[in-house]
Amino acid sequence: MFRFREGLEILKGYRAEEGAWRIKLDANERAGRFPAAVEEALRARLAALALNRYPEMSQQRLKGKIAAGLGLKPENVVIGNGSSELLAALCHTFGGAGRKIVVPSPSFSMYPVYCQLADSQPVRVALEDDFTLAPDKVAAAAQDGPASLVLVCNPNNPTGGLTPAAAIEQILRDVDCPVAVDEAYGEFSGQSALDLMAKYPRLIVVRTFSKAYGLAGARVGYAVMAEEIARAVEKVLLPYHVNALSLAAAETVFDLAGEFGPGLAETVAERERLAAGLGGIRGVTVFPSATNFLLFRTAPAAELVQELAAKGIGIRDFSRTPGLAGCLRVTIGTSAENAAFLAAVRDFFQGRCPS
Ligand SMILES: *Cc1c(COP(=O)(O)O)cnc(C)c1O
C-alpha cells in the first residue's frame, strides 16, 4: 500500500529484548552508580543548562577536550549521537550505490544494517574458529572488493576478543581505503589504535561514552580522523544532532574521566573472576575477553537463558546467530550481580546432571 524506499524491505529493525530484569546483564552497560564526584558535577551542570537555547553548533567544547587529551586538533574530532550515529555516518560518507564495505563476522550486528542504509554492500570476513580476526583476510577482502571502507570492532562485540595492535597496523598497511576501528570497549582493553593515528591518515578511531563512562542513556560518541575526512563526515550529519543535555553530560564526564579508573579496574577484576567461575563449570566454554562482557558457549544455551530469565536475570542470547551456535553473552555487573548470575548458572547445571 505504501511505496517505501527501495532496499528498505531487506532491512530488519534492531530488536533487543527489553525485559524488566532484576539483574540486567544484557546490554553491556556500566554497572552501578556514577562515582560520587561525577554524580555531583553532572547534577550541577545539567541544572544550570539553558534549554531554551540550541546546543553549541560546532561542539567545540567537547571536541577541544577530546583533541587536547590526544594531542590533536578539534578539527580531527567528530561528535555523534552515540557512536552508532558515527558508524552509520561513516557508511554514508564512504558508501553509496555499488560500493562495498568490509565488516568482520560475527561482530556488531548493526554494521551490515548501516552499510545497507547507505546503499552499500557489506562484505563479511569470517573470524577464525577461535574468534580471532585474520588481518590478511580482511586486507584481501578490502583489496579484492575493492572496498571503500573497512570496519573493525576492537575488542570485538559480541565475542570479546582483542585483535593485537600489530594486526590492526597490518590491515592499515595493506589496504588502500579508510579503516574505522570501533573501540566501544577500548577502555577495558588497555589498547588503542589511536597511537597509529599520526602514521596512518586513513585510520578512523570510533569511541563512545556509553560503555566505560556509563552514559548509554545520553547517547554520545566520538570519532578521531584526518581533518579532510572529518569535514566530509560532518556533511552527512544533521545540525544539532547531539542535544545540549548530552553534550554537557559528556563534557562533565570527560573532565572527570580519572574518577572512573577504580571502577574500570574493578570491572576487569570481576570479569576475570567470573570467567574463572564460569570456566570451571562442566559443559561451559568461556572465550577470552578484553571488554566488560563475556561470551560463553554451552549446549543447553536456550534452556539456560530461560532459567535465568525466570530468576529475573537478563543476558543476551546469540545461540541462533550464524557463527555463534550455543553462545551467550553476559555483561559484567556489580560483584553482587555477578555472584547471583554465577550461582544461578551453577544451579542450572547441578539440576541437570546430579552428581
Ligand atoms: C555499544 C556499541 C556501540 C554503540 O554504542 P553507542 O551507544 O551508540 O555509542 C558501537 N559499537 C559496538 C561494538 C558496541 O557494542
The ligand as an ORCA input file, in Angstrom:
! r2SCAN-3c Opt
* xyz 0 1
  C      27.569     -0.440     22.244
  C      28.307     -0.431     20.957
  C      28.351      0.671     20.098
  C      27.450      1.841     20.168
  O      27.297      2.476     21.240
  P      26.610      3.902     21.282
  O      25.774      3.800     22.482
  O      25.838      4.140     20.039
  O      27.759      4.838     21.392
  C      29.136      0.645     18.987
  N      29.843     -0.423     18.684
  C      29.809     -1.516     19.447
  C      30.614     -2.677     19.044
  C      29.041     -1.562     20.599
  O      28.997     -2.672     21.318
*
